[in-house]
Amino acid sequence: MQSIIKELYYGNIRPEESYDSNKSYAKAARVQRDAYEKLSQSLGETEKELLENFLEAKAKIESITNFDTFSYALRFGVLLMAEIFIGNENTGAGGGSNG
């Protein structure tokens, strides 16, 4: 078995795939798609372009936010594991005295 880091890097671990089987997610995506189609049909060319610019900027913000959240969670997990393995005298972990 390869390392988790390599599996993640090469795309063999894809957390977003868990949404494929989520019925609530699928329903929300369907509602969003239908609303977009109806809204898009009701707009003129200038408004459609404005909507597309808005959605692209929103997607970029979400992408940045998702990456930041992922990075923070990964660093937090690494720090948590380091504390478990190395120990921290404030928590009593690592074989020190408990009292």
JOKAGI-V983427 format. One record per run of one state. SS is the DSSP state (helix for helix, strand for strand, loop for the rest). FROM is the first residue (numbers start at 1). LEN is the number of residues. Records with the same first field share a line. If there is no record, write none. Layout:
BEGIN
SS=FROM-LEN / FROM-LEN
END
This chain:
BEGIN
loop=1-3 / 10-5 / 22-1 / 43-2 / 87-13
helix=4-6 / 15-7 / 23-20 / 45-42
END
